Amino acid sequence: MGTGKRGLIATAVAVVCAVTVLAAPGTAFANPTPSPTPSAGSALAPAKDLEAVRKKLDTLYRAAARATDEYNAADEKADKQSAQVVELAKKIVKGQEKLRKLKDRAGAAAAAQYRGGGLPPEAHLVLSDDPQDFLDGAGRVREGHHATKGLLGELTRTQQDLEQYAKDASAQLKKLEAGRKAKAAAQKKIEKQIAQAEKVESALQKEEQERLAELEKEAANKAQTAWLDSGILDEIDGKASEQGKKAVKYATAQIGKPYQWGAEGPKTYDCSGLTSQAWISAGRGIPRTSQEQWKQLRHIDVRDMRPGDLVIYFGDASHVAMYIGDGAIVHAPRPGRTITIAGAGSMPILGVVRPDAGTDTD
């Protein structure tokens, strides 16, 4: 992302693009093995109620993830539009300076004509004692007429350019304002969903929170086990490219850092913030959001994936992780979690994309 956006965009709060290992949808991780039911008289919620809480949290964080991509996309678009406005402003300044110089030249030409008395060439011939002087002067007059005509044409073109630059700048400013409103709306969605999720979690007792965490792990482990039992890992043996190795090294070095929606490091990240920055560190710029990474990068069969490839999750491409080999990924899960290693099959895989498509493996 360009550094200019920090000053041109009012607030640079970025979003969770992530769904967590915890946030696996019920269709994929339905009915995980429940924790033991507490003994009679316990104030703790039964396991089935905690499973309902897990699914509720999943719904809330998934909604936040979708809003996150909306925010990140609007933020990226606003950044580009801001840069375009700046370029147009520079063109306007240069055009105004050019127009000023052209007007000065036009004024000088008019003054010269005034000093010549504005007499027609025939009059100069009558007044001239030397016909050759007249002929030389007539040639200069013709040249002057051509130069004046060219000057006036350039003046007109410059004025037209300035008018067009002003129109373009006005249009870009309107788009920029619309983008800011879209960002603000997405931010409200995110904050609302996260606040509701935090409210649900805060209502749990400490023991219930611990049991909920166990349910989350069980759901993820169940999905990962099913993925591995398919024999898929036996077919995945791709080796990382040099850029892929650099991207993996960067991403794994961030393990333990907190998730923060919209963050691109170096202290906090959201899911696509982590993957995009990892690949930037490897010398390859990629789209900022998980949805655009899915749309724009080359699709690779899961069996052909190699370390450094990006695994896109859920039908709406709202989460992304980086494959690091041996059936594992590194990713930024969701608010309240840290960057971690997880099973590649612990969430429903939409597909795999390769940022450095076309490079040879080592």
C-alpha positions as CSV (number, residue, x, y, z in Angstrom):
1,M,0.0,0.0,0.0
2,G,1.3,3.5,-0.7
3,T,2.4,5.7,2.1
4,G,0.3,8.6,0.8
5,K,-2.9,7.0,2.0
6,R,-2.0,7.6,5.7
7,G,-2.3,11.4,5.2
8,L,-5.0,11.5,2.4
9,I,-7.4,9.1,4.0
10,A,-9.1,10.3,7.1
11,T,-8.9,7.2,9.2
12,A,-6.7,4.2,8.3
13,V,-8.3,1.6,10.5
14,A,-8.2,-1.7,8.7
15,V,-10.3,-4.8,9.0
16,V,-10.5,-8.4,9.9
17,C,-10.4,-10.4,6.8
18,A,-10.3,-13.5,8.8
19,V,-12.3,-16.3,10.1
20,T,-10.6,-18.3,12.7
21,V,-10.0,-21.9,13.2
22,L,-12.6,-21.5,15.8
23,A,-15.0,-20.0,13.2
24,A,-15.5,-23.1,11.1
25,P,-19.1,-23.3,9.9
26,G,-21.5,-25.9,11.3
27,T,-21.9,-27.7,8.0
28,A,-18.3,-28.5,7.8
29,F,-17.7,-29.2,11.5
30,A,-21.1,-30.4,12.5
31,N,-21.6,-32.1,15.8
32,P,-18.1,-32.2,17.2
33,T,-17.5,-34.5,20.1
34,P,-19.1,-32.7,23.1
35,S,-17.2,-32.0,26.3
36,P,-18.4,-34.0,29.3
37,T,-21.6,-32.7,30.8
38,P,-21.1,-31.0,34.2
39,S,-22.3,-32.7,37.3
40,A,-25.8,-32.0,38.6
41,G,-26.1,-28.7,40.4
42,S,-23.2,-27.1,38.4
43,A,-23.9,-23.5,37.3
44,L,-22.0,-24.2,34.1
45,A,-23.8,-24.4,30.8
46,P,-24.3,-27.8,29.3
47,A,-22.1,-28.8,26.4
48,K,-24.9,-28.5,23.8
49,D,-25.4,-24.9,24.9
50,L,-21.7,-24.1,24.5
51,E,-21.8,-25.7,21.1
52,A,-24.6,-23.3,20.2
53,V,-22.4,-20.5,21.5
54,R,-19.6,-21.7,19.3
55,K,-21.8,-21.6,16.3
56,K,-23.2,-18.1,17.3
57,L,-19.6,-16.8,17.5
58,D,-18.8,-18.4,14.2
59,T,-21.7,-16.5,12.6
60,L,-20.7,-13.2,14.1
61,Y,-17.0,-13.5,13.2
62,R,-17.9,-14.6,9.7
63,A,-20.0,-11.6,9.2
64,A,-17.2,-9.4,10.5
65,A,-14.8,-11.1,8.1
66,R,-17.1,-10.3,5.1
67,A,-17.3,-6.7,6.3
68,T,-13.5,-6.7,6.7
69,D,-13.0,-7.4,3.0
70,E,-15.5,-4.7,2.1
71,Y,-13.5,-2.3,4.3
72,N,-10.1,-3.4,2.9
73,A,-11.3,-3.1,-0.7
74,A,-12.7,0.4,-0.1
75,D,-9.5,1.4,1.6
76,E,-7.4,0.1,-1.3
77,K,-9.7,1.9,-3.8
78,A,-9.6,5.1,-1.9
79,D,-5.8,4.9,-1.8
80,K,-5.7,4.7,-5.6
81,Q,-8.2,7.5,-6.0
82,S,-6.2,9.7,-3.7
83,A,-3.1,9.2,-5.7
84,Q,-5.0,10.0,-8.9
85,V,-6.3,13.2,-7.3
86,V,-2.8,14.2,-6.4
87,E,-1.5,13.6,-9.9
88,L,-4.3,15.6,-11.4
89,A,-3.6,18.4,-8.9
90,K,0.1,18.4,-10.1
91,K,-1.1,18.6,-13.7
92,I,-3.3,21.5,-12.9
93,V,-0.4,23.4,-11.2
94,K,1.8,22.7,-14.2
95,G,-0.9,23.7,-16.7
96,Q,-1.6,27.0,-14.8
97,E,2.2,27.8,-15.0
98,K,2.3,27.0,-18.7
99,L,-0.8,29.2,-19.3
100,R,0.8,32.1,-17.4
101,K,3.9,31.9,-19.6
102,L,1.8,31.6,-22.8
103,K,-0.2,34.7,-21.8
104,D,3.1,36.6,-21.1
105,R,4.3,35.7,-24.6
106,A,1.0,36.7,-26.1
107,G,1.2,40.0,-24.3
108,A,4.7,40.6,-25.5
109,A,3.6,39.9,-29.1
110,A,0.7,42.3,-28.8
111,A,3.1,45.0,-27.4
112,A,5.5,44.5,-30.3
113,Q,2.7,44.9,-32.8
114,Y,1.6,48.1,-31.0
115,R,5.1,49.5,-31.2
116,G,5.0,48.8,-34.9
117,G,2.0,51.1,-35.2
118,G,-0.2,48.3,-36.5
119,L,0.4,49.5,-40.0
120,P,-0.3,47.1,-42.9
121,P,2.7,45.8,-45.0
122,E,1.7,48.1,-48.0
123,A,2.1,51.2,-45.8
124,H,5.5,50.0,-44.7
125,L,6.4,49.6,-48.4
126,V,5.4,53.2,-49.2
127,L,7.3,54.5,-46.2
128,S,10.4,52.4,-46.8
129,D,13.3,53.9,-48.8
130,D,14.7,50.4,-49.4
131,P,12.5,47.7,-51.1
132,Q,14.8,45.0,-49.8
133,D,14.3,46.1,-46.3
134,F,10.5,45.9,-46.9
135,L,10.8,42.4,-48.3
136,D,12.8,41.3,-45.3
137,G,10.3,42.9,-43.0
138,A,7.4,41.3,-44.8
139,G,9.0,37.9,-44.3
140,R,9.3,38.6,-40.6
141,V,5.7,39.7,-40.5
142,R,4.5,36.5,-42.0
143,E,6.6,34.5,-39.5
144,G,5.2,36.6,-36.7
145,H,1.6,35.9,-37.9
146,H,2.3,32.1,-38.0
147,A,4.0,32.3,-34.5
148,T,1.0,34.3,-33.1
149,K,-1.5,31.8,-34.6
150,G,0.5,28.9,-33.1
151,L,0.7,30.7,-29.7
152,L,-3.1,31.3,-29.7
153,G,-3.7,27.7,-30.5
154,E,-1.4,26.5,-27.7
155,L,-3.2,28.9,-25.3
156,T,-6.6,27.4,-26.3
157,R,-5.3,23.8,-25.9
158,T,-3.8,24.5,-22.5
159,Q,-7.0,26.1,-21.3
160,Q,-9.0,23.1,-22.5
161,D,-6.6,20.7,-20.8
162,L,-7.0,22.6,-17.5
163,E,-10.7,22.4,-17.8
164,Q,-10.5,18.7,-18.3
165,Y,-8.1,18.2,-15.4
166,A,-10.5,20.1,-13.2
167,K,-13.4,17.9,-14.3
168,D,-11.4,14.7,-13.8
169,A,-10.3,15.9,-10.3
170,S,-13.9,16.7,-9.3
171,A,-15.1,13.3,-10.5
172,Q,-12.3,11.5,-8.5
173,L,-13.0,13.5,-5.4
174,K,-16.7,12.4,-5.6
175,K,-15.6,8.8,-5.9
176,L,-13.2,9.2,-3.1
177,E,-15.9,10.6,-0.9
178,A,-18.2,7.7,-1.8
179,G,-15.3,5.3,-1.0
180,R,-14.9,6.9,2.4
181,K,-18.6,6.4,3.1
182,A,-18.3,2.7,2.1
183,K,-15.4,2.3,4.4
184,A,-17.2,3.9,7.3
185,A,-20.2,1.7,6.7
186,A,-18.0,-1.4,6.6
187,Q,-16.3,-0.3,9.8
188,K,-19.6,0.0,11.6
189,K,-20.5,-3.5,10.5
190,I,-17.2,-4.9,11.7
191,E,-17.4,-3.2,15.1
192,K,-21.0,-4.2,15.6
193,Q,-20.3,-7.9,14.9
194,I,-17.1,-8.0,17.0
195,A,-18.8,-6.2,19.9
196,Q,-21.7,-8.7,19.8
197,A,-19.2,-11.6,19.8
198,E,-17.2,-10.1,22.7
199,K,-20.5,-9.7,24.6
200,V,-21.3,-13.4,24.1
201,E,-17.9,-14.5,25.2
202,S,-17.7,-12.2,28.2
203,A,-21.0,-13.7,29.5
204,L,-19.3,-17.0,29.9
205,Q,-17.6,-18.1,33.1
206,K,-13.9,-18.8,33.0
207,E,-14.5,-22.6,33.0
208,E,-17.0,-22.2,30.2
209,Q,-14.5,-20.1,28.2
210,E,-12.0,-22.9,28.6
211,R,-14.5,-25.5,27.5
212,L,-15.5,-23.4,24.6
213,A,-11.8,-23.2,23.5
214,E,-11.7,-27.0,23.7
215,L,-14.8,-27.3,21.5
216,E,-13.1,-25.0,19.0
217,K,-10.0,-27.2,18.9
218,E,-12.1,-30.3,18.6
219,A,-14.0,-28.9,15.6
220,A,-10.8,-27.8,13.9
221,N,-9.1,-31.2,14.6
222,K,-12.1,-33.1,13.3
223,A,-12.1,-31.2,10.1
224,Q,-8.3,-31.6,9.7
225,T,-8.5,-35.3,10.4
226,A,-11.1,-35.8,7.8
227,W,-9.0,-33.8,5.3
228,L,-5.9,-35.9,6.0
229,D,-7.9,-39.2,6.0
230,S,-8.8,-38.5,2.3
231,G,-5.1,-39.2,1.5
232,I,-4.6,-35.7,0.1
233,L,-1.3,-35.2,1.8
234,D,0.2,-38.1,0.0
235,E,-0.3,-36.2,-3.2
236,I,1.1,-32.8,-2.1
237,D,4.8,-32.7,-2.5
238,G,5.5,-29.4,-4.2
239,K,8.7,-27.6,-3.3
240,A,8.7,-23.9,-2.5
241,S,10.2,-21.4,-5.0
242,E,12.8,-19.0,-3.7
243,Q,10.2,-16.2,-3.4
244,G,7.9,-18.7,-1.6
245,K,10.6,-19.5,0.9
246,K,11.0,-15.9,1.7
247,A,7.3,-15.4,2.1
248,V,7.0,-18.4,4.4
249,K,9.9,-17.1,6.5
250,Y,8.3,-13.7,6.9
251,A,4.8,-15.1,7.8
252,T,6.1,-17.7,10.3
253,A,8.3,-15.0,11.9
254,Q,5.0,-13.2,12.9
255,I,3.7,-16.1,14.9
256,G,2.4,-15.0,18.3
257,K,1.6,-11.4,17.2
258,P,-2.0,-10.3,17.8
259,Y,-4.7,-10.2,15.2
260,Q,-6.1,-6.7,14.4
261,W,-8.6,-6.1,11.7
262,G,-7.2,-4.0,8.9
263,A,-3.7,-4.2,10.2
264,E,-0.7,-4.8,7.9
265,G,2.0,-5.1,10.4
266,P,4.6,-4.9,11.7
267,K,3.0,-5.5,15.2
268,T,-0.4,-6.7,14.3
269,Y,-2.1,-8.2,11.2
270,D,-5.4,-9.3,9.8
271,C,-5.5,-12.4,7.6
272,S,-4.8,-10.8,4.2
273,G,-2.6,-8.2,5.7
274,L,-0.3,-11.0,6.8
275,T,-0.3,-12.8,3.4
276,S,0.1,-9.6,1.3
277,Q,3.0,-8.3,3.5
278,A,4.7,-11.7,3.4
279,W,4.7,-11.7,-0.3
280,I,5.8,-8.0,-0.5
281,S,8.7,-9.0,1.6
282,A,9.5,-11.6,-1.0
283,G,9.5,-9.0,-3.8
284,R,6.0,-9.8,-5.1
285,G,3.1,-7.3,-4.6
286,I,-0.3,-9.0,-4.5
287,P,-3.9,-7.7,-3.9
288,R,-4.7,-6.6,-0.3
289,T,-7.9,-8.5,0.3
290,S,-8.5,-12.2,0.4
291,Q,-11.3,-11.9,-2.2
292,E,-9.1,-10.1,-4.7
293,Q,-6.3,-12.5,-4.0
294,W,-8.8,-15.3,-5.0
295,K,-10.0,-13.4,-8.1
296,Q,-6.6,-12.1,-9.4
297,L,-4.0,-14.7,-8.6
298,R,-3.5,-17.9,-10.5
299,H,-5.6,-20.9,-9.3
300,I,-3.7,-24.0,-8.4
301,D,-5.1,-27.5,-7.7
302,V,-4.9,-28.4,-4.0
303,R,-2.8,-31.4,-4.9
304,D,-0.2,-29.2,-6.6
305,M,0.1,-26.6,-3.8
306,R,3.6,-25.8,-2.4
307,P,4.8,-23.7,0.6
308,G,4.1,-20.0,0.0
309,D,0.8,-20.7,-1.9
310,L,-2.3,-19.1,-0.4
311,V,-5.2,-21.2,0.7
312,I,-8.5,-19.4,0.4
313,Y,-11.3,-20.4,2.7
314,F,-15.2,-20.4,2.7
315,G,-17.5,-19.8,-0.2
316,D,-17.2,-16.1,0.0
317,A,-13.3,-16.1,0.1
318,S,-13.4,-14.2,3.4
319,H,-10.3,-15.8,4.9
320,V,-6.8,-16.6,3.6
321,A,-3.8,-18.4,5.0
322,M,-0.4,-19.4,3.7
323,Y,0.5,-23.0,3.2
324,I,3.9,-23.9,4.9
325,G,4.1,-27.6,4.1
326,D,3.3,-30.9,5.8
327,G,-0.5,-30.1,5.7
328,A,-0.1,-27.0,7.8
329,I,-0.8,-23.3,7.3
330,V,0.1,-20.1,9.1
331,H,-2.6,-17.5,9.5
332,A,-4.1,-14.6,11.5
333,P,-7.4,-16.2,12.7
334,R,-9.7,-13.5,14.2
335,P,-10.0,-10.8,16.9
336,G,-8.8,-12.0,20.2
337,R,-6.4,-14.6,18.7
338,T,-2.8,-14.5,17.6
339,I,-1.0,-15.5,14.4
340,T,-0.6,-19.3,14.6
341,I,0.0,-22.5,12.8
342,A,-3.1,-24.7,12.0
343,G,-4.1,-27.6,9.8
344,A,-4.7,-26.7,6.2
345,G,-8.0,-28.6,6.3
346,S,-9.3,-27.2,9.6
347,M,-11.6,-24.9,7.6
348,P,-13.5,-25.5,4.4
349,I,-11.1,-24.8,1.5
350,L,-12.4,-22.8,-1.4
351,G,-9.2,-23.1,-3.4
352,V,-5.5,-22.4,-3.7
353,V,-3.8,-19.5,-5.5
354,R,-0.1,-18.9,-6.3
355,P,1.4,-15.4,-6.1
356,D,4.6,-16.3,-8.0
357,A,2.9,-18.4,-10.7
358,G,5.3,-19.2,-13.5
359,T,8.4,-19.4,-11.4
360,D,10.4,-22.6,-11.2
361,T,10.6,-24.7,-8.0
362,D,14.0,-25.5,-6.5
